[in-house]
Amino acid sequence: MTDLGTVFPPRDEWDIAAYDTDEVVAGYRDHRPDDPVPGPNHAPGYRWGWANRRRDATREPDGLDHVRHAFIQISRRPN
């Protein structure tokens, strides 16, 4: 049994690829600068979207850029 897409923070690009896209988008859109970081009561995809919006807004390193880069690379591969 696999746990891809069920953990946060993502361990690798495959965790990100397995996140529910709608949850990622919802988390990204819901980010507000003064809000607390979403906890485990939110889906991992939601938390990933929120974390990405925070990274985009603040440019503060969060230690996950290597995972983002790897995901971008697999996303650009032709099928």
Backbone hydrogen bonds in HBPLUS format (Angstrom, degrees):
<---DONOR---> <-ACCEPTOR-->    atom                        ^
c    i                          cat <-CA-CA->   ^        H-A-AA   ^      H-
h    n   atom  resd res      DA  || num        DHA   H-A  angle D-A-AA Bond
n    s   type  num  typ     dist DA aas  dist angle  dist       angle   num
A0006-THR N   A0003-ASP O   3.05 MM   3  5.50 153.4  2.13 140.0 137.8     1
A0015-ASP N   A0012-ASP O   3.21 MM   3  5.66 136.1  2.41 107.7 117.8     2
A0017-ALA N   A0013-GLU O   2.96 MM   4  6.23 158.0  2.01 145.7 152.0     3
A0018-ALA N   A0014-TRP O   3.15 MM   4  6.21 135.8  2.35 134.3 144.2     4
A0018-ALA N   A0015-ASP O   3.14 MM   3  5.20 131.8  2.38  96.2 109.1     5
A0019-TYR N   A0016-ILE O   3.07 MM   3  5.27 152.1  2.15 105.6 114.2     6
A0023-GLU N   A0020-ASP O   3.05 MM   3  5.34 121.2  2.41 103.6 117.9     7
A0024-VAL N   A0020-ASP O   3.06 MM   4  6.42 155.5  2.12 152.8 160.3     8
A0025-VAL N   A0021-THR O   2.99 MM   4  6.24 166.2  2.01 154.6 157.4     9
A0026-ALA N   A0022-ASP O   2.96 MM   4  6.11 157.9  2.01 143.5 150.0    10
A0027-GLY N   A0023-GLU O   2.93 MM   4  6.13 163.2  1.96 151.9 155.9    11
A0028-TYR N   A0024-VAL O   2.98 MM   4  6.20 158.7  2.02 149.9 156.0    12
A0029-ARG N   A0025-VAL O   2.93 MM   4  6.13 164.7  1.96 153.4 157.3    13
A0030-ASP N   A0026-ALA O   2.91 MM   4  6.02 144.6  2.04 146.2 156.1    14
A0035-ASP N   A0032-ARG O   3.02 MM   3  5.40 160.6  2.05 117.8 124.2    15
A0042-HIS N   A0039-GLY O   3.04 MM   3  6.00 158.7  2.09 128.9 131.8    16
A0046-TYR N   A0043-ALA O   3.07 MM   3  5.21 117.0  2.49 100.8 115.7    17
A0047-ARG N   A0043-ALA O   3.03 MM   4  6.37 162.7  2.06 157.4 162.1    18
A0048-TRP N   A0044-PRO O   2.87 MM   4  6.11 146.7  1.98 145.5 155.2    19
A0049-GLY N   A0045-GLY O   2.95 MM   4  6.21 159.7  1.99 150.1 154.8    20
A0050-TRP N   A0046-TYR O   2.94 MM   4  6.19 163.0  1.96 154.0 158.8    21
A0051-ALA N   A0047-ARG O   2.89 MM   4  6.03 157.0  1.94 142.4 149.0    22
A0052-ASN N   A0048-TRP O   2.94 MM   4  6.16 151.3  2.03 146.6 154.2    23
A0053-ARG N   A0049-GLY O   3.03 MM   4  6.32 157.0  2.09 149.5 155.2    24
A0054-ARG N   A0050-TRP O   2.98 MM   4  6.24 158.2  2.03 149.5 155.8    25
A0055-ARG N   A0051-ALA O   2.92 MM   4  6.13 155.9  1.98 143.9 150.6    26
A0056-ASP N   A0052-ASN O   2.87 MM   4  6.11 158.7  1.91 148.7 154.5    27
A0057-ALA N   A0053-ARG O   2.86 MM   4  6.03 153.1  1.93 147.4 154.8    28
A0058-THR N   A0054-ARG O   2.86 MM   4  5.95 159.6  1.91 154.5 159.0    29
A0059-ARG N   A0055-ARG O   2.86 MM   4  5.11 150.2  1.95 135.9 144.2    30
A0067-VAL N   A0064-LEU O   3.11 MM   3  5.36 126.9  2.40 102.9 115.9    31
A0068-ARG N   A0064-LEU O   3.05 MM   4  6.41 159.4  2.10 153.3 159.5    32
A0069-HIS N   A0065-ASP O   2.88 MM   4  6.06 165.3  1.90 152.9 156.5    33
A0070-ALA N   A0066-HIS O   3.09 MM   4  6.22 160.0  2.13 137.7 143.2    34
A0071-PHE N   A0067-VAL O   2.97 MM   4  6.19 158.0  2.02 149.8 155.6    35
A0072-ILE N   A0068-ARG O   2.95 MM   4  6.23 159.8  2.00 153.6 159.1    36
A0073-GLN N   A0069-HIS O   2.99 MM   4  6.29 155.3  2.05 149.9 156.7    37
A0074-ILE N   A0070-ALA O   3.10 MM   4  6.47 158.6  2.15 150.8 155.1    38
A0075-SER N   A0071-PHE O   2.93 MM   4  6.08 145.1  2.05 147.0 157.6    39
A0076-ARG N   A0072-ILE O   3.13 MM   4  6.30 131.0  2.38 142.7 153.5    40
A0076-ARG N   A0073-GLN O   3.32 MM   3  5.36 140.3  2.49  96.1 106.4    41
